[in-house]
Amino acid sequence: MDPTDRPHPRDPARQEAGWVVRADVVDPRVPAPGEILGVEQGTAKAIGEPVELTMRAGTEVVVTGTESRPVEQSRAQEAGDR
């Protein structure tokens, strides 16, 4: 996951031992489980409590017969063509 593409947390819930967080992310690719684990571990270290993260991932990619690119890049290119 690109560090500039931040997940959008929703429904963070305090549990008896730590936090459970659900997040939405839109990126040209789906994050790997190891990336989610890294976010959980980094956040847990920063706040000193366990964190369980569930991420709902969506992709917004324009795909043609010759390429694929993020929707935002496609929109920017279209705006420049006008």
Secondary structure, DSSP 8 states (H G I E B T S, - for coil): --TTS--EEEEEEEETTEEEEEEEEE-SS---HHHHHHHHHHHHHHHTS-EEEEEEEE--EEE-SS-EEEHHHHHHHHHHH-
